[in-house]
Amino acid sequence: MKNKVKEYRTMAQMTQQQLAERVHVSSRTIISIEKEQYSPSLMLAYRIAQVFGTSVEELCCLEENRRMEDNAYENL
C-alpha cells in the first residue's frame, strides 16, 4: 500500500529508529512500511499520523490507494 511515512519522517528530520520508538514498534517495521512491503494496522497508522500532525487518510494515501484498487477490479 502506498504511503507517505518516509516523506513525513524525512521532513521531520527523524530517523527510522526515532519514529519506531515514538510509535512503539521496531525499526524493521518502519522500514517495511516505508518500502510498502507491510501495511500498518489502523492503530499504528493512527499513531504515526499523530506524530506528524496529519490524518491517516493523508499518511496512507487512502484515496489514491482506493482508486488503484478500484481500477484493478475493473480490469479483471
PyMOL Python script that loads the backbone (N, CA, C, O; Angstrom):
from pymol import cmd

cmd.read_pdbstr("""\
ATOM      1  N   MET A   1       0.837  -1.173   0.000  1.00  0.00           N
ATOM      2  CA  MET A   1       0.000   0.000   0.000  1.00  0.00           C
ATOM      3  C   MET A   1       0.884   1.238   0.000  1.00  0.00           C
ATOM      4  O   MET A   1       1.802   1.358   0.811  1.00  0.00           O
ATOM      5  N   LYS A   2       0.603   2.144  -0.903  1.00  0.00           N
ATOM      6  CA  LYS A   2       1.345   3.394  -0.996  1.00  0.00           C
ATOM      7  C   LYS A   2       1.106   4.213   0.268  1.00  0.00           C
ATOM      8  O   LYS A   2      -0.005   4.253   0.796  1.00  0.00           O
ATOM      9  N   ASN A   3       2.178   4.873   0.752  1.00  0.00           N
ATOM     10  CA  ASN A   3       2.052   5.737   1.923  1.00  0.00           C
ATOM     11  C   ASN A   3       3.117   6.824   1.879  1.00  0.00           C
ATOM     12  O   ASN A   3       4.013   6.800   1.035  1.00  0.00           O
ATOM     13  N   LYS A   4       3.008   7.771   2.793  1.00  0.00           N
ATOM     14  CA  LYS A   4       3.928   8.905   2.841  1.00  0.00           C
ATOM     15  C   LYS A   4       4.749   8.921   4.126  1.00  0.00           C
ATOM     16  O   LYS A   4       5.195   9.985   4.557  1.00  0.00           O
ATOM     17  N   VAL A   5       4.954   7.774   4.737  1.00  0.00           N
ATOM     18  CA  VAL A   5       5.667   7.712   6.007  1.00  0.00           C
ATOM     19  C   VAL A   5       7.094   8.243   5.847  1.00  0.00           C
ATOM     20  O   VAL A   5       7.538   9.070   6.643  1.00  0.00           O
ATOM     21  N   LYS A   6       7.806   7.777   4.836  1.00  0.00           N
ATOM     22  CA  LYS A   6       9.187   8.226   4.645  1.00  0.00           C
ATOM     23  C   LYS A   6       9.238   9.725   4.375  1.00  0.00           C
ATOM     24  O   LYS A   6      10.104  10.425   4.899  1.00  0.00           O
ATOM     25  N   GLU A   7       8.321  10.211   3.567  1.00  0.00           N
ATOM     26  CA  GLU A   7       8.264  11.637   3.251  1.00  0.00           C
ATOM     27  C   GLU A   7       8.081  12.471   4.518  1.00  0.00           C
ATOM     28  O   GLU A   7       8.812  13.435   4.741  1.00  0.00           O
ATOM     29  N   TYR A   8       7.121  12.105   5.330  1.00  0.00           N
ATOM     30  CA  TYR A   8       6.875  12.839   6.579  1.00  0.00           C
ATOM     31  C   TYR A   8       8.054  12.701   7.541  1.00  0.00           C
ATOM     32  O   TYR A   8       8.434  13.667   8.204  1.00  0.00           O
ATOM     33  N   ARG A   9       8.626  11.515   7.617  1.00  0.00           N
ATOM     34  CA  ARG A   9       9.737  11.275   8.541  1.00  0.00           C
ATOM     35  C   ARG A   9      10.956  12.113   8.157  1.00  0.00           C
ATOM     36  O   ARG A   9      11.592  12.718   9.021  1.00  0.00           O
ATOM     37  N   THR A  10      11.277  12.150   6.883  1.00  0.00           N
ATOM     38  CA  THR A  10      12.439  12.924   6.463  1.00  0.00           C
ATOM     39  C   THR A  10      12.194  14.426   6.619  1.00  0.00           C
ATOM     40  O   THR A  10      13.113  15.166   6.970  1.00  0.00           O
ATOM     41  N   MET A  11      10.969  14.883   6.363  1.00  0.00           N
ATOM     42  CA  MET A  11      10.658  16.301   6.582  1.00  0.00           C
ATOM     43  C   MET A  11      10.827  16.666   8.052  1.00  0.00           C
ATOM     44  O   MET A  11      11.222  17.786   8.375  1.00  0.00           O
ATOM     45  N   ALA A  12      10.528  15.720   8.945  1.00  0.00           N
ATOM     46  CA  ALA A  12      10.648  15.952  10.380  1.00  0.00           C
ATOM     47  C   ALA A  12      12.080  15.719  10.875  1.00  0.00           C
ATOM     48  O   ALA A  12      12.363  15.865  12.064  1.00  0.00           O
ATOM     49  N   GLN A  13      12.973  15.357   9.959  1.00  0.00           N
ATOM     50  CA  GLN A  13      14.374  15.071  10.287  1.00  0.00           C
ATOM     51  C   GLN A  13      14.487  14.034  11.405  1.00  0.00           C
ATOM     52  O   GLN A  13      15.234  14.197  12.370  1.00  0.00           O
ATOM     53  N   MET A  14      13.712  12.962  11.232  1.00  0.00           N
ATOM     54  CA  MET A  14      13.678  11.866  12.188  1.00  0.00           C
ATOM     55  C   MET A  14      14.312  10.635  11.563  1.00  0.00           C
ATOM     56  O   MET A  14      14.196  10.412  10.358  1.00  0.00           O
ATOM     57  N   THR A  15      14.979   9.842  12.378  1.00  0.00           N
ATOM     58  CA  THR A  15      15.473   8.561  11.882  1.00  0.00           C
ATOM     59  C   THR A  15      14.351   7.533  11.978  1.00  0.00           C
ATOM     60  O   THR A  15      13.342   7.750  12.649  1.00  0.00           O
ATOM     61  N   GLN A  16      14.549   6.414  11.297  1.00  0.00           N
ATOM     62  CA  GLN A  16      13.577   5.332  11.386  1.00  0.00           C
ATOM     63  C   GLN A  16      13.496   4.830  12.822  1.00  0.00           C
ATOM     64  O   GLN A  16      12.413   4.507  13.311  1.00  0.00           O
ATOM     65  N   GLN A  17      14.625   4.766  13.487  1.00  0.00           N
ATOM     66  CA  GLN A  17      14.657   4.307  14.879  1.00  0.00           C
ATOM     67  C   GLN A  17      13.887   5.261  15.789  1.00  0.00           C
ATOM     68  O   GLN A  17      13.147   4.812  16.665  1.00  0.00           O
ATOM     69  N   GLN A  18      14.048   6.552  15.597  1.00  0.00           N
ATOM     70  CA  GLN A  18      13.331   7.528  16.419  1.00  0.00           C
ATOM     71  C   GLN A  18      11.820   7.403  16.239  1.00  0.00           C
ATOM     72  O   GLN A  18      11.065   7.430  17.210  1.00  0.00           O
ATOM     73  N   LEU A  19      11.392   7.266  14.987  1.00  0.00           N
ATOM     74  CA  LEU A  19       9.958   7.099  14.735  1.00  0.00           C
ATOM     75  C   LEU A  19       9.463   5.803  15.367  1.00  0.00           C
ATOM     76  O   LEU A  19       8.411   5.780  16.007  1.00  0.00           O
ATOM     77  N   ALA A  20      10.217   4.734  15.188  1.00  0.00           N
ATOM     78  CA  ALA A  20       9.833   3.438  15.754  1.00  0.00           C
ATOM     79  C   ALA A  20       9.638   3.540  17.263  1.00  0.00           C
ATOM     80  O   ALA A  20       8.662   3.020  17.805  1.00  0.00           O
ATOM     81  N   GLU A  21      10.557   4.202  17.928  1.00  0.00           N
ATOM     82  CA  GLU A  21      10.444   4.354  19.384  1.00  0.00           C
ATOM     83  C   GLU A  21       9.205   5.162  19.771  1.00  0.00           C
ATOM     84  O   GLU A  21       8.545   4.855  20.764  1.00  0.00           O
ATOM     85  N   ARG A  22       8.893   6.187  18.992  1.00  0.00           N
ATOM     86  CA  ARG A  22       7.732   7.029  19.315  1.00  0.00           C
ATOM     87  C   ARG A  22       6.419   6.279  19.176  1.00  0.00           C
ATOM     88  O   ARG A  22       5.458   6.567  19.889  1.00  0.00           O
ATOM     89  N   VAL A  23       6.370   5.300  18.245  1.00  0.00           N
ATOM     90  CA  VAL A  23       5.108   4.588  17.995  1.00  0.00           C
ATOM     91  C   VAL A  23       5.134   3.147  18.500  1.00  0.00           C
ATOM     92  O   VAL A  23       4.219   2.368  18.231  1.00  0.00           O
ATOM     93  N   HIS A  24       6.202   2.798  19.241  1.00  0.00           N
ATOM     94  CA  HIS A  24       6.286   1.507  19.946  1.00  0.00           C
ATOM     95  C   HIS A  24       6.347   0.295  19.011  1.00  0.00           C
ATOM     96  O   HIS A  24       5.661  -0.704  19.229  1.00  0.00           O
ATOM     97  N   VAL A  25       7.179   0.398  17.964  1.00  0.00           N
ATOM     98  CA  VAL A  25       7.434  -0.741  17.079  1.00  0.00           C
ATOM     99  C   VAL A  25       8.938  -0.820  16.831  1.00  0.00           C
ATOM    100  O   VAL A  25       9.690   0.028  17.311  1.00  0.00           O
ATOM    101  N   SER A  26       9.376  -1.821  16.095  1.00  0.00           N
ATOM    102  CA  SER A  26      10.797  -1.940  15.754  1.00  0.00           C
ATOM    103  C   SER A  26      11.119  -1.082  14.534  1.00  0.00           C
ATOM    104  O   SER A  26      10.230  -0.716  13.765  1.00  0.00           O
ATOM    105  N   SER A  27      12.377  -0.774  14.372  1.00  0.00           N
ATOM    106  CA  SER A  27      12.783  -0.011  13.188  1.00  0.00           C
ATOM    107  C   SER A  27      12.535  -0.827  11.918  1.00  0.00           C
ATOM    108  O   SER A  27      12.287  -0.257  10.856  1.00  0.00           O
ATOM    109  N   ARG A  28      12.599  -2.160  12.022  1.00  0.00           N
ATOM    110  CA  ARG A  28      12.309  -3.022  10.859  1.00  0.00           C
ATOM    111  C   ARG A  28      10.868  -2.821  10.387  1.00  0.00           C
ATOM    112  O   ARG A  28      10.597  -2.866   9.188  1.00  0.00           O
ATOM    113  N   THR A  29       9.953  -2.601  11.318  1.00  0.00           N
ATOM    114  CA  THR A  29       8.562  -2.351  10.938  1.00  0.00           C
ATOM    115  C   THR A  29       8.459  -1.058  10.142  1.00  0.00           C
ATOM    116  O   THR A  29       7.769  -1.011   9.124  1.00  0.00           O
ATOM    117  N   ILE A  30       9.139  -0.010  10.595  1.00  0.00           N
ATOM    118  CA  ILE A  30       9.117   1.272   9.884  1.00  0.00           C
ATOM    119  C   ILE A  30       9.733   1.108   8.499  1.00  0.00           C
ATOM    120  O   ILE A  30       9.203   1.628   7.517  1.00  0.00           O
ATOM    121  N   ILE A  31      10.842   0.392   8.419  1.00  0.00           N
ATOM    122  CA  ILE A  31      11.496   0.145   7.127  1.00  0.00           C
ATOM    123  C   ILE A  31      10.530  -0.568   6.180  1.00  0.00           C
ATOM    124  O   ILE A  31      10.400  -0.177   5.020  1.00  0.00           O
ATOM    125  N   SER A  32       9.857  -1.603   6.662  1.00  0.00           N
ATOM    126  CA  SER A  32       8.922  -2.361   5.826  1.00  0.00           C
ATOM    127  C   SER A  32       7.739  -1.511   5.370  1.00  0.00           C
ATOM    128  O   SER A  32       7.276  -1.644   4.237  1.00  0.00           O
ATOM    129  N   ILE A  33       7.248  -0.635   6.254  1.00  0.00           N
ATOM    130  CA  ILE A  33       6.151   0.261   5.875  1.00  0.00           C
ATOM    131  C   ILE A  33       6.621   1.219   4.792  1.00  0.00           C
ATOM    132  O   ILE A  33       5.924   1.428   3.799  1.00  0.00           O
ATOM    133  N   GLU A  34       7.802   1.801   4.979  1.00  0.00           N
ATOM    134  CA  GLU A  34       8.325   2.761   4.003  1.00  0.00           C
ATOM    135  C   GLU A  34       8.583   2.118   2.645  1.00  0.00           C
ATOM    136  O   GLU A  34       8.429   2.775   1.616  1.00  0.00           O
ATOM    137  N   LYS A  35       8.970   0.857   2.626  1.00  0.00           N
ATOM    138  CA  LYS A  35       9.204   0.135   1.368  1.00  0.00           C
ATOM    139  C   LYS A  35       7.911  -0.421   0.774  1.00  0.00           C
ATOM    140  O   LYS A  35       7.926  -1.085  -0.262  1.00  0.00           O
ATOM    141  N   GLU A  36       6.792  -0.140   1.447  1.00  0.00           N
ATOM    142  CA  GLU A  36       5.470  -0.608   1.025  1.00  0.00           C
ATOM    143  C   GLU A  36       5.389  -2.127   0.958  1.00  0.00           C
ATOM    144  O   GLU A  36       4.670  -2.689   0.131  1.00  0.00           O
ATOM    145  N   GLN A  37       6.141  -2.785   1.845  1.00  0.00           N
ATOM    146  CA  GLN A  37       6.116  -4.241   1.955  1.00  0.00           C
ATOM    147  C   GLN A  37       5.162  -4.693   3.055  1.00  0.00           C
ATOM    148  O   GLN A  37       4.832  -5.875   3.160  1.00  0.00           O
ATOM    149  N   TYR A  38       4.723  -3.735   3.873  1.00  0.00           N
ATOM    150  CA  TYR A  38       3.868  -4.036   5.022  1.00  0.00           C
ATOM    151  C   TYR A  38       2.891  -2.890   5.196  1.00  0.00           C
ATOM    152  O   TYR A  38       3.283  -1.724   5.161  1.00  0.00           O
ATOM    153  N   SER A  39       1.631  -3.213   5.383  1.00  0.00           N
ATOM    154  CA  SER A  39       0.611  -2.200   5.649  1.00  0.00           C
ATOM    155  C   SER A  39       0.381  -2.140   7.155  1.00  0.00           C
ATOM    156  O   SER A  39       0.095  -3.161   7.780  1.00  0.00           O
ATOM    157  N   PRO A  40       0.503  -0.963   7.733  1.00  0.00           N
ATOM    158  CA  PRO A  40       0.344  -0.863   9.184  1.00  0.00           C
ATOM    159  C   PRO A  40      -1.098  -1.118   9.611  1.00  0.00           C
ATOM    160  O   PRO A  40      -2.035  -0.913   8.839  1.00  0.00           O
ATOM    161  N   SER A  41      -1.255  -1.561  10.838  1.00  0.00           N
ATOM    162  CA  SER A  41      -2.597  -1.694  11.398  1.00  0.00           C
ATOM    163  C   SER A  41      -3.200  -0.300  11.503  1.00  0.00           C
ATOM    164  O   SER A  41      -2.489   0.702  11.421  1.00  0.00           O
ATOM    165  N   LEU A  42      -4.489  -0.245  11.682  1.00  0.00           N
ATOM    166  CA  LEU A  42      -5.157   1.047  11.827  1.00  0.00           C
ATOM    167  C   LEU A  42      -4.584   1.822  13.011  1.00  0.00           C
ATOM    168  O   LEU A  42      -4.354   3.027  12.908  1.00  0.00           O
ATOM    169  N   MET A  43      -4.353   1.146  14.127  1.00  0.00           N
ATOM    170  CA  MET A  43      -3.827   1.817  15.316  1.00  0.00           C
ATOM    171  C   MET A  43      -2.410   2.343  15.072  1.00  0.00           C
ATOM    172  O   MET A  43      -2.085   3.453  15.492  1.00  0.00           O
ATOM    173  N   LEU A  44      -1.570   1.561  14.403  1.00  0.00           N
ATOM    174  CA  LEU A  44      -0.219   2.016  14.117  1.00  0.00           C
ATOM    175  C   LEU A  44      -0.246   3.196  13.145  1.00  0.00           C
ATOM    176  O   LEU A  44       0.492   4.164  13.325  1.00  0.00           O
ATOM    177  N   ALA A  45      -1.084   3.119  12.127  1.00  0.00           N
ATOM    178  CA  ALA A  45      -1.210   4.244  11.192  1.00  0.00           C
ATOM    179  C   ALA A  45      -1.659   5.501  11.931  1.00  0.00           C
ATOM    180  O   ALA A  45      -1.176   6.598  11.649  1.00  0.00           O
ATOM    181  N   TYR A  46      -2.575   5.341  12.869  1.00  0.00           N
ATOM    182  CA  TYR A  46      -3.061   6.465  13.663  1.00  0.00           C
ATOM    183  C   TYR A  46      -1.939   7.055  14.517  1.00  0.00           C
ATOM    184  O   TYR A  46      -1.795   8.275  14.599  1.00  0.00           O
ATOM    185  N   ARG A  47      -1.147   6.192  15.150  1.00  0.00           N
ATOM    186  CA  ARG A  47      -0.027   6.661  15.973  1.00  0.00           C
ATOM    187  C   ARG A  47       0.986   7.437  15.129  1.00  0.00           C
ATOM    188  O   ARG A  47       1.464   8.493  15.544  1.00  0.00           O
ATOM    189  N   ILE A  48       1.310   6.918  13.952  1.00  0.00           N
ATOM    190  CA  ILE A  48       2.273   7.589  13.075  1.00  0.00           C
ATOM    191  C   ILE A  48       1.706   8.930  12.608  1.00  0.00           C
ATOM    192  O   ILE A  48       2.412   9.939  12.610  1.00  0.00           O
ATOM    193  N   ALA A  49       0.452   8.941  12.215  1.00  0.00           N
ATOM    194  CA  ALA A  49      -0.189  10.185  11.771  1.00  0.00           C
ATOM    195  C   ALA A  49      -0.155  11.233  12.875  1.00  0.00           C
ATOM    196  O   ALA A  49       0.081  12.411  12.606  1.00  0.00           O
ATOM    197  N   GLN A  50      -0.388  10.814  14.111  1.00  0.00           N
ATOM    198  CA  GLN A  50      -0.359  11.753  15.234  1.00  0.00           C
ATOM    199  C   GLN A  50       1.032  12.354  15.422  1.00  0.00           C
ATOM    200  O   GLN A  50       1.158  13.543  15.712  1.00  0.00           O
ATOM    201  N   VAL A  51       2.065  11.548  15.262  1.00  0.00           N
ATOM    202  CA  VAL A  51       3.440  12.049  15.398  1.00  0.00           C
ATOM    203  C   VAL A  51       3.672  13.201  14.423  1.00  0.00           C
ATOM    204  O   VAL A  51       4.334  14.182  14.764  1.00  0.00           O
ATOM    205  N   PHE A  52       3.130  13.083  13.214  1.00  0.00           N
ATOM    206  CA  PHE A  52       3.381  14.080  12.179  1.00  0.00           C
ATOM    207  C   PHE A  52       2.270  15.119  12.044  1.00  0.00           C
ATOM    208  O   PHE A  52       2.338  15.989  11.176  1.00  0.00           O
ATOM    209  N   GLY A  53       1.259  15.033  12.889  1.00  0.00           N
ATOM    210  CA  GLY A  53       0.189  16.020  12.853  1.00  0.00           C
ATOM    211  C   GLY A  53      -0.614  15.996  11.567  1.00  0.00           C
ATOM    212  O   GLY A  53      -1.003  17.039  11.043  1.00  0.00           O
ATOM    213  N   THR A  54      -0.857  14.796  11.067  1.00  0.00           N
ATOM    214  CA  THR A  54      -1.635  14.637   9.841  1.00  0.00           C
ATOM    215  C   THR A  54      -2.723  13.591  10.076  1.00  0.00           C
ATOM    216  O   THR A  54      -2.846  13.046  11.173  1.00  0.00           O
ATOM    217  N   SER A  55      -3.498  13.321   9.051  1.00  0.00           N
ATOM    218  CA  SER A  55      -4.558  12.318   9.160  1.00  0.00           C
ATOM    219  C   SER A  55      -4.077  10.980   8.616  1.00  0.00           C
ATOM    220  O   SER A  55      -3.119  10.916   7.844  1.00  0.00           O
ATOM    221  N   VAL A  56      -4.748   9.925   9.024  1.00  0.00           N
ATOM    222  CA  VAL A  56      -4.457   8.591   8.495  1.00  0.00           C
ATOM    223  C   VAL A  56      -4.719   8.586   6.986  1.00  0.00           C
ATOM    224  O   VAL A  56      -3.967   7.982   6.221  1.00  0.00           O
ATOM    225  N   GLU A  57      -5.785   9.260   6.569  1.00  0.00           N
ATOM    226  CA  GLU A  57      -6.122   9.312   5.139  1.00  0.00           C
ATOM    227  C   GLU A  57      -4.976   9.892   4.323  1.00  0.00           C
ATOM    228  O   GLU A  57      -4.629   9.363   3.268  1.00  0.00           O
ATOM    229  N   GLU A  58      -4.392  10.973   4.808  1.00  0.00           N
ATOM    230  CA  GLU A  58      -3.283  11.618   4.104  1.00  0.00           C
ATOM    231  C   GLU A  58      -2.024  10.772   4.177  1.00  0.00           C
ATOM    232  O   GLU A  58      -1.363  10.560   3.160  1.00  0.00           O
ATOM    233  N   LEU A  59      -1.680  10.285   5.363  1.00  0.00           N
ATOM    234  CA  LEU A  59      -0.470   9.500   5.564  1.00  0.00           C
ATOM    235  C   LEU A  59      -0.464   8.247   4.698  1.00  0.00           C
ATOM    236  O   LEU A  59       0.561   7.890   4.118  1.00  0.00           O
ATOM    237  N   CYS A  60      -1.606   7.587   4.616  1.00  0.00           N
ATOM    238  CA  CYS A  60      -1.699   6.306   3.910  1.00  0.00           C
ATOM    239  C   CYS A  60      -2.223   6.430   2.483  1.00  0.00           C
ATOM    240  O   CYS A  60      -2.509   5.419   1.842  1.00  0.00           O
ATOM    241  N   CYS A  61      -2.354   7.662   1.974  1.00  0.00           N
ATOM    242  CA  CYS A  61      -2.800   7.886   0.591  1.00  0.00           C
ATOM    243  C   CYS A  61      -4.065   7.077   0.298  1.00  0.00           C
ATOM    244  O   CYS A  61      -4.162   6.422  -0.740  1.00  0.00           O
ATOM    245  N   LEU A  62      -5.023   7.126   1.206  1.00  0.00           N
ATOM    246  CA  LEU A  62      -6.188   6.253   1.089  1.00  0.00           C
ATOM    247  C   LEU A  62      -6.991   6.477  -0.185  1.00  0.00           C
ATOM    248  O   LEU A  62      -7.436   5.510  -0.803  1.00  0.00           O
ATOM    249  N   GLU A  63      -7.183   7.712  -0.586  1.00  0.00           N
ATOM    250  CA  GLU A  63      -7.944   7.975  -1.811  1.00  0.00           C
ATOM    251  C   GLU A  63      -7.224   7.392  -3.028  1.00  0.00           C
ATOM    252  O   GLU A  63      -7.843   6.733  -3.863  1.00  0.00           O
ATOM    253  N   GLU A  64      -5.932   7.632  -3.123  1.00  0.00           N
ATOM    254  CA  GLU A  64      -5.150   7.107  -4.246  1.00  0.00           C
ATOM    255  C   GLU A  64      -5.135   5.582  -4.242  1.00  0.00           C
ATOM    256  O   GLU A  64      -5.281   4.960  -5.294  1.00  0.00           O
ATOM    257  N   ASN A  65      -4.961   4.975  -3.074  1.00  0.00           N
ATOM    258  CA  ASN A  65      -4.969   3.514  -2.974  1.00  0.00           C
ATOM    259  C   ASN A  65      -6.329   2.934  -3.338  1.00  0.00           C
ATOM    260  O   ASN A  65      -6.405   1.870  -3.953  1.00  0.00           O
ATOM    261  N   ARG A  66      -7.402   3.626  -2.963  1.00  0.00           N
ATOM    262  CA  ARG A  66      -8.751   3.159  -3.314  1.00  0.00           C
ATOM    263  C   ARG A  66      -8.941   3.180  -4.825  1.00  0.00           C
ATOM    264  O   ARG A  66      -9.478   2.232  -5.399  1.00  0.00           O
ATOM    265  N   ARG A  67      -8.503   4.259  -5.470  1.00  0.00           N
ATOM    266  CA  ARG A  67      -8.621   4.348  -6.938  1.00  0.00           C
ATOM    267  C   ARG A  67      -7.834   3.239  -7.627  1.00  0.00           C
ATOM    268  O   ARG A  67      -8.320   2.622  -8.575  1.00  0.00           O
ATOM    269  N   MET A  68      -6.612   2.989  -7.145  1.00  0.00           N
ATOM    270  CA  MET A  68      -5.792   1.935  -7.741  1.00  0.00           C
ATOM    271  C   MET A  68      -6.460   0.572  -7.579  1.00  0.00           C
ATOM    272  O   MET A  68      -6.453  -0.241  -8.502  1.00  0.00           O
ATOM    273  N   GLU A  69      -7.030   0.328  -6.417  1.00  0.00           N
ATOM    274  CA  GLU A  69      -7.712  -0.936  -6.167  1.00  0.00           C
ATOM    275  C   GLU A  69      -8.957  -1.057  -7.032  1.00  0.00           C
ATOM    276  O   GLU A  69      -9.220  -2.121  -7.593  1.00  0.00           O
ATOM    277  N   ASP A  70      -9.729   0.025  -7.149  1.00  0.00           N
ATOM    278  CA  ASP A  70     -10.915   0.013  -7.993  1.00  0.00           C
ATOM    279  C   ASP A  70     -10.553  -0.273  -9.447  1.00  0.00           C
ATOM    280  O   ASP A  70     -11.234  -1.049 -10.118  1.00  0.00           O
ATOM    281  N   ASN A  71      -9.483   0.353  -9.932  1.00  0.00           N
ATOM    282  CA  ASN A  71      -9.036   0.110 -11.312  1.00  0.00           C
ATOM    283  C   ASN A  71      -8.619  -1.328 -11.518  1.00  0.00           C
ATOM    284  O   ASN A  71      -8.893  -1.907 -12.569  1.00  0.00           O
ATOM    285  N   ALA A  72      -7.966  -1.910 -10.542  1.00  0.00           N
ATOM    286  CA  ALA A  72      -7.532  -3.298 -10.640  1.00  0.00           C
ATOM    287  C   ALA A  72      -8.739  -4.231 -10.765  1.00  0.00           C
ATOM    288  O   ALA A  72      -8.714  -5.176 -11.554  1.00  0.00           O
ATOM    289  N   TYR A  73      -9.787  -3.969  -9.993  1.00  0.00           N
ATOM    290  CA  TYR A  73     -11.004  -4.795 -10.058  1.00  0.00           C
ATOM    291  C   TYR A  73     -11.745  -4.600 -11.367  1.00  0.00           C
ATOM    292  O   TYR A  73     -12.326  -5.546 -11.899  1.00  0.00           O
ATOM    293  N   GLU A  74     -11.732  -3.392 -11.887  1.00  0.00           N
ATOM    294  CA  GLU A  74     -12.442  -3.110 -13.143  1.00  0.00           C
ATOM    295  C   GLU A  74     -11.755  -3.787 -14.330  1.00  0.00           C
ATOM    296  O   GLU A  74     -12.400  -4.092 -15.332  1.00  0.00           O
ATOM    297  N   ASN A  75     -10.457  -4.018 -14.216  1.00  0.00           N
ATOM    298  CA  ASN A  75      -9.694  -4.612 -15.323  1.00  0.00           C
ATOM    299  C   ASN A  75      -9.647  -6.133 -15.255  1.00  0.00           C
ATOM    300  O   ASN A  75      -8.922  -6.752 -16.034  1.00  0.00           O
ATOM    301  N   LEU A  76     -10.393  -6.749 -14.356  1.00  0.00           N
ATOM    302  CA  LEU A  76     -10.403  -8.221 -14.252  1.00  0.00           C
ATOM    303  C   LEU A  76     -11.252  -8.834 -15.339  1.00  0.00           C
ATOM    304  O   LEU A  76     -11.377 -10.057 -15.409  1.00  0.00           O
TER     305      LEU A  76
END
""", "prot")
cmd.dss("prot")
cmd.show_as("cartoon", "prot")
cmd.util.cbc("prot")
cmd.orient("prot")
